[in-house]
Amino acid sequence: MTLCAFMGDDLSALGFRLAGVDCHCPDPTRPDTELAALFRRLRGEVALLLITAEIAARLPADLLRRAEVAERPLILVIPDVRQRVAAPDRAAAMRHQLGMSE
């Protein structure tokens, strides 16, 4: 089992490749069904899956939601280098869930 994989754009992948992470840069012109198939395959192969917010936005919402609450693998949605799509603010969501938001 691979420890960690990354799904996102080429530029964001550069830094992860330097760290030895298995990187996948899906072609944005390919169908989202292929993206979802890659996501499902990687979930079965890694302990940690990092995906950019841009990739997360292209995945079916129910598929991503189920993956995020599953025990394994850990799924983290991160911003891409260009910050084209904002990543979710997990800290704000947690404060809201705990009734600590303003």
N, C-alpha and C positions, 0 to 999 in steps of 0.2 A: 504494500500500500504506500502510495506517495504521501508524504506528510502534508504538503501544501501545493495548491494550484491557484492560478490567477486567470481570470477571464476579463478582457477589456481591450482597450485600444493599444496600438503599437507603441506609442510614446510612453504611456503609463507602464507598459510591460518592461521597458528597458531597465528600470531600477530593480524590479523584481527578478529579472533574469540574472542580474549581477549578484543577487543574493542566493541564487540557485533554485529559485522557485520555478516550477513547471508552468509555463505561460501559454495561453491560448488567446489568439486575437481573431475572433470571428469576423468575417467579411460583412460589413454593414449592408451590402447589397444582396446578401443571401437571405432566404426566407427565415422568419422567426422560428419556424418549426425545426430547422436545423440547429438553431441556437438552443432551443429547449432540449433537444436530443443530446447535445454536447453537455449542457448543464446537468441533465439526469445522469449521464455516463460518469462525469467527474464526481458527482455526489457519491457514487459507489466506489470510487477509487482513492479518495483523499480524506484526511482528517480535518483539514481547514481549506475552505474555498473562498477566495477573495474575488469579488466581482465589482466592477465599477457601477455607479448609479445609472449610467447610460445603458449598460447591459441589463441591469435589473428592470429598467423601464420597458425593455423589449420582451421580457419574459411574461408568460401568463401570470396574472396576479395571484391566482390560487396556487399555482405551482411554487412560486416564490414564498408565499405565506406559509405553506406546509413545510417547505425546506427550512425556513428560518426558525420554526418552532420545534423541529425535529431535534432529537438528542445528538445525532451525528449525521453528517459532519457539521462542524461549526461553519455557518455562512456569514460573511461580513460584507456589507455593501459599503464601498468606499468611493470618495470622489475621484474622478480622473484628473490627470495633470492639468488639463485645459479648463477644468471646472465647468463643463458644458451643461451637466445635469447635476443638481444638488443631491448629495447623499442625505438620507434621513437623519434627523437629529435625535439620536437614541436617548441622550441625556434628558432632553425636553420631554420626550415621550414617557420616560420613566418617572420624571417629576409629576407629570400630569396623571399618570396611572396611580401614583401614591398620594394624590391630592395635594401636592406641594407646589403646583403651578399657580401663577397669579391669575 
